[in-house]
Amino acid sequence: MFRLNPALDPAALAGTFAAARRVQIRDFLHPDDAAALHAECRAREDWRQIVNSGDKVWDLDRAARAAMTPAQREALDLAVYAGARKGFQHRYEAIRVPDGRAERAASDDPFARFAAWLSQGEARDFLRAVVGRPEMDFADAQATAYGPGDFLTGHDDAVEGKDRLAAYVFGLTAQWRAEWGGLLLFHDAAGDIEQGLTPRFNSLNLFAVPQLHSVSMVTRAAPFRRYAVTGWLRSR
Protein backbone atom coordinates (compact mmCIF):
# COMPACT_ATOMS: atom_id res chain seq x y z
CA MET A 1 0.00 0.00 0.00
CA PHE A 2 0.94 3.68 -0.03
CA ARG A 3 2.22 5.80 2.84
CA LEU A 4 0.79 9.17 3.81
CA ASN A 5 3.30 11.83 4.85
CA PRO A 6 3.02 11.80 8.68
CA ALA A 7 4.10 15.46 8.93
CA LEU A 8 0.88 16.72 7.29
CA ASP A 9 -1.49 18.72 9.53
CA PRO A 10 -5.09 17.96 8.49
CA ALA A 11 -6.57 20.64 10.76
CA ALA A 12 -4.46 23.41 9.21
CA LEU A 13 -5.15 22.15 5.71
CA ALA A 14 -8.88 21.99 6.50
CA GLY A 15 -8.79 25.64 7.53
CA THR A 16 -7.25 26.61 4.19
CA PHE A 17 -9.77 24.52 2.27
CA ALA A 18 -12.73 25.97 4.18
CA ALA A 19 -11.61 29.54 3.49
CA ALA A 20 -10.62 29.18 -0.18
CA ARG A 21 -12.58 26.05 -1.26
CA ARG A 22 -9.25 24.64 -2.45
CA VAL A 23 -5.86 23.64 -1.08
CA GLN A 24 -2.55 22.33 -2.39
CA ILE A 25 -0.94 19.64 -0.22
CA ARG A 26 2.75 19.28 -1.00
CA ASP A 27 4.72 16.11 -0.23
CA PHE A 28 1.48 14.13 0.09
CA LEU A 29 3.05 10.66 -0.11
CA HIS A 30 6.29 9.13 1.04
CA PRO A 31 8.70 10.19 -1.78
CA ASP A 32 9.48 6.59 -2.76
CA ASP A 33 5.77 5.89 -3.31
CA ALA A 34 5.32 8.99 -5.48
CA ALA A 35 8.44 8.05 -7.46
CA ALA A 36 7.04 4.56 -8.06
CA LEU A 37 3.80 5.99 -9.48
CA HIS A 38 5.77 8.38 -11.69
CA ALA A 39 7.84 5.46 -13.01
CA GLU A 40 4.63 3.56 -13.71
CA CYS A 41 3.33 6.49 -15.77
CA ARG A 42 6.48 6.55 -17.87
CA ALA A 43 6.56 2.79 -18.41
CA ARG A 44 2.95 2.21 -19.42
CA GLU A 45 2.01 1.62 -23.05
CA ASP A 46 -1.78 1.38 -22.60
CA TRP A 47 -2.52 5.11 -22.64
CA ARG A 48 -5.64 6.06 -24.60
CA GLN A 49 -6.24 9.49 -26.08
CA ILE A 50 -9.50 10.97 -24.72
CA VAL A 51 -11.23 13.43 -27.05
CA ASN A 52 -14.74 14.84 -26.93
CA SER A 53 -17.11 16.38 -29.42
CA GLY A 54 -19.85 18.03 -27.41
CA ASP A 55 -21.26 15.39 -25.06
CA LYS A 56 -19.75 12.47 -26.99
CA VAL A 57 -16.37 11.11 -25.90
CA TRP A 58 -13.98 8.91 -27.85
CA ASP A 59 -10.87 7.13 -26.67
CA LEU A 60 -8.21 6.04 -29.14
CA ASP A 61 -5.44 3.60 -28.30
CA ARG A 62 -1.97 4.12 -29.70
CA ALA A 63 -2.46 1.53 -32.43
CA ALA A 64 -5.53 3.35 -33.72
CA ARG A 65 -3.70 6.66 -33.76
CA ALA A 66 -0.69 5.13 -35.50
CA ALA A 67 -2.99 3.81 -38.22
CA MET A 68 -4.37 7.28 -38.98
CA THR A 69 -3.12 9.07 -42.07
CA PRO A 70 -1.53 12.53 -41.71
CA ALA A 71 -4.70 14.03 -43.20
CA GLN A 72 -6.86 12.25 -40.63
CA ARG A 73 -4.69 13.42 -37.75
CA GLU A 74 -4.78 16.98 -39.04
CA ALA A 75 -8.58 16.85 -39.41
CA LEU A 76 -8.93 15.58 -35.83
CA ASP A 77 -6.68 18.36 -34.52
CA LEU A 78 -8.65 20.99 -36.40
CA ALA A 79 -11.94 19.64 -35.04
CA VAL A 80 -10.62 19.62 -31.46
CA TYR A 81 -9.32 23.19 -31.63
CA ALA A 82 -12.51 24.39 -33.31
CA GLY A 83 -14.52 22.86 -30.47
CA ALA A 84 -12.45 24.80 -27.95
CA ARG A 85 -13.42 28.15 -29.43
CA LYS A 86 -16.92 28.21 -27.99
CA GLY A 87 -17.71 25.12 -25.93
CA PHE A 88 -16.31 22.49 -23.58
CA GLN A 89 -13.42 20.65 -25.20
CA HIS A 90 -10.55 18.43 -24.10
CA ARG A 91 -7.73 16.28 -25.39
CA TYR A 92 -5.36 14.26 -23.22
CA GLU A 93 -4.33 10.66 -22.56
CA ALA A 94 -5.69 8.50 -19.76
CA ILE A 95 -5.58 5.10 -18.10
CA ARG A 96 -8.93 4.51 -16.45
CA VAL A 97 -9.50 2.90 -13.04
CA PRO A 98 -12.71 0.96 -12.23
CA ASP A 99 -14.99 2.40 -9.54
CA GLY A 100 -16.13 -0.90 -8.04
CA ARG A 101 -14.43 -2.20 -4.89
CA ALA A 102 -14.39 -5.79 -6.15
CA GLU A 103 -12.82 -4.82 -9.48
CA ARG A 104 -10.14 -2.79 -7.74
CA ALA A 105 -9.41 -5.59 -5.29
CA ALA A 106 -8.95 -8.03 -8.18
CA SER A 107 -6.61 -5.68 -10.07
CA ASP A 108 -2.83 -5.55 -9.76
CA ASP A 109 -2.70 -2.15 -11.49
CA PRO A 110 -0.82 0.38 -9.31
CA PHE A 111 -3.32 3.11 -10.24
CA ALA A 112 -6.21 0.94 -9.04
CA ARG A 113 -4.31 0.23 -5.82
CA PHE A 114 -3.77 3.98 -5.33
CA ALA A 115 -7.49 4.68 -5.81
CA ALA A 116 -8.38 1.90 -3.37
CA TRP A 117 -5.91 3.31 -0.82
CA LEU A 118 -7.49 6.77 -1.08
CA SER A 119 -10.89 5.17 -0.46
CA GLN A 120 -10.25 3.55 2.91
CA GLY A 121 -8.50 3.79 6.26
CA GLU A 122 -6.05 6.54 7.15
CA ALA A 123 -6.04 8.17 3.71
CA ARG A 124 -9.83 8.45 3.51
CA ASP A 125 -10.01 9.78 7.08
CA PHE A 126 -7.43 12.40 6.15
CA LEU A 127 -9.32 13.47 3.02
CA ARG A 128 -12.64 13.61 4.89
CA ALA A 129 -11.06 15.87 7.49
CA VAL A 130 -9.44 18.25 4.98
CA VAL A 131 -12.54 18.76 2.82
CA GLY A 132 -14.90 18.68 5.80
CA ARG A 133 -17.13 16.00 4.26
CA PRO A 134 -17.46 12.93 6.50
CA GLU A 135 -19.87 11.38 3.99
CA MET A 136 -17.03 10.94 1.48
CA ASP A 137 -17.04 7.23 0.66
CA PHE A 138 -14.54 6.66 -2.14
CA ALA A 139 -12.25 8.28 -4.69
CA ASP A 140 -12.63 7.49 -8.35
CA ALA A 141 -9.49 7.85 -10.46
CA GLN A 142 -7.72 7.90 -13.77
CA ALA A 143 -4.08 8.42 -14.62
CA THR A 144 -3.68 11.34 -17.04
CA ALA A 145 -0.93 12.52 -19.35
CA TYR A 146 -0.95 15.87 -21.17
CA GLY A 147 1.48 16.27 -24.06
CA PRO A 148 2.03 19.16 -26.48
CA GLY A 149 -1.31 20.44 -27.76
CA ASP A 150 -3.35 18.80 -24.99
CA PHE A 151 -5.71 20.88 -22.85
CA LEU A 152 -9.00 20.97 -20.94
CA THR A 153 -11.32 23.96 -21.25
CA GLY A 154 -13.34 25.51 -18.41
CA HIS A 155 -15.91 23.42 -16.54
CA ASP A 156 -17.13 23.02 -12.95
CA ASP A 157 -17.37 19.19 -12.53
CA ALA A 158 -21.04 19.38 -11.45
CA VAL A 159 -22.76 16.30 -12.92
CA GLU A 160 -26.13 15.23 -11.52
CA GLY A 161 -26.07 11.79 -9.95
CA LYS A 162 -22.29 11.54 -9.60
CA ASP A 163 -22.27 12.72 -5.95
CA ARG A 164 -18.98 14.57 -6.35
CA LEU A 165 -17.91 16.38 -3.19
CA ALA A 166 -14.44 17.53 -4.25
CA ALA A 167 -12.03 17.07 -7.13
CA TYR A 168 -8.37 16.15 -6.84
CA VAL A 169 -5.24 16.27 -8.99
CA PHE A 170 -2.25 14.33 -7.67
CA GLY A 171 0.79 15.66 -9.53
CA LEU A 172 3.42 13.20 -10.77
CA THR A 173 5.51 15.50 -12.96
CA ALA A 174 9.09 15.50 -11.71
CA GLN A 175 10.13 18.79 -13.35
CA TRP A 176 8.01 21.50 -14.93
CA ARG A 177 8.09 25.17 -15.89
CA ALA A 178 5.00 27.36 -15.92
CA GLU A 179 5.91 28.52 -19.43
CA TRP A 180 5.29 24.99 -20.73
CA GLY A 181 1.53 25.25 -19.99
CA GLY A 182 -0.43 22.46 -18.33
CA LEU A 183 -1.39 24.75 -15.43
CA LEU A 184 -4.45 24.05 -13.31
CA LEU A 185 -6.38 27.33 -13.59
CA PHE A 186 -9.26 28.53 -11.42
CA HIS A 187 -11.65 31.06 -12.99
CA ASP A 188 -13.86 33.71 -11.42
CA ALA A 189 -17.35 34.64 -12.58
CA ALA A 190 -15.97 37.32 -14.89
CA GLY A 191 -13.72 34.86 -16.69
CA ASP A 192 -10.48 36.05 -15.12
CA ILE A 193 -7.95 33.68 -13.56
CA GLU A 194 -8.07 33.65 -9.76
CA GLN A 195 -5.19 31.21 -9.34
CA GLY A 196 -2.87 29.18 -11.53
CA LEU A 197 -1.01 26.14 -10.19
CA THR A 198 2.08 24.82 -11.95
CA PRO A 199 2.36 21.00 -12.09
CA ARG A 200 4.36 19.88 -9.08
CA PHE A 201 5.64 16.45 -8.11
CA ASN A 202 3.97 14.66 -5.17
CA SER A 203 1.42 17.45 -4.61
CA LEU A 204 -2.29 16.85 -4.09
CA ASN A 205 -4.60 19.65 -5.23
CA LEU A 206 -8.07 19.42 -3.69
CA PHE A 207 -10.95 21.71 -4.63
CA ALA A 208 -14.65 21.79 -3.87
CA VAL A 209 -17.25 20.92 -6.52
CA PRO A 210 -18.65 22.95 -8.25
CA GLN A 211 -15.77 25.26 -9.11
CA LEU A 212 -14.86 26.59 -12.55
CA HIS A 213 -11.40 25.46 -13.66
CA SER A 214 -9.38 24.39 -16.70
CA VAL A 215 -5.97 23.02 -17.74
CA SER A 216 -4.00 25.29 -20.04
CA MET A 217 -2.59 23.88 -23.27
CA VAL A 218 0.80 22.19 -23.03
CA THR A 219 3.28 23.82 -25.41
CA ARG A 220 5.74 22.17 -27.76
CA ALA A 221 8.54 23.38 -25.47
CA ALA A 222 7.59 20.75 -22.87
CA PRO A 223 10.23 17.99 -23.03
CA PHE A 224 7.96 15.40 -21.42
CA ARG A 225 4.32 14.93 -20.53
CA ARG A 226 2.40 16.29 -17.55
CA TYR A 227 1.49 13.25 -15.48
CA ALA A 228 -1.12 13.09 -12.72
CA VAL A 229 -3.76 10.90 -11.13
CA THR A 230 -7.06 12.75 -11.12
CA GLY A 231 -10.62 12.15 -9.99
CA TRP A 232 -13.30 13.06 -7.49
CA LEU A 233 -14.03 12.32 -3.86
CA ARG A 234 -17.57 10.96 -3.91
CA SER A 235 -20.37 9.77 -1.67
CA ARG A 236 -22.47 6.78 -2.69
Phi, psi and omega in degrees: 000181182261162183239122177285141177297117184289346181279352182291143181249097184298327181294316179294318179294323177297323177297317177296316181297317181297324182282320188251350186064018175199158178202145172253126181251106181276153180054052185293315182254165165305135186302328179294324180290319176296319179297323179294320177293321177298317179297323177297318177302315184290330185275338188289144178246000185260027175294142177236133179284127182254120183225138177245159168223100189065233180274351181272141181234135175242146169234135186240123176283173185293329178295318179295320180291323179295331181280350180286145175283160175306321180294321178293318178296319179295319179296321178295316178301315181297321179293320180296313182291328176294322179295333181283348183289327186231332188237193178281128184212146175210158170207124177194177175253152183211155166237115187278153178240133179293152179277330187291140179299316183296318179295319178295318181297328181276351185266144172256013180287127180302328179291323175294321178295322179295316178298319178295321179296318177297338190262014182203164169058218186301318183295315180294319177300319179297312181296318176303317182293317184293315183272355178067033182230087181296344180280356177302125185253318183205164175249125168275172189197153164208143170281140181231150177221124177250120175253182180307130181090351180276151184192173177213117183280174189299137178197168185240003175071003181279109178231120183300134177090351181272344178055047180275123180264321179206155175256157176220151173226112178261108187286134180231028179262117189291323180220139179200148173243142181302328182294343180279356182082201181071020181280143170277115186248135175251131187255149171263180185295336180274356181092004176275162181271119177281322183203143175232127183247122177286140176307134185220135183293137175059036176243138178250115174265123177244137175211144184293150174253132003274152177196124186288127182206169179205173171238121183291155184296135175284133182272168178289349177287340183294123183280346177208176188273158178272107183263146175196162163249128186231159177169201183227148170269122192233153167264169180254000000 
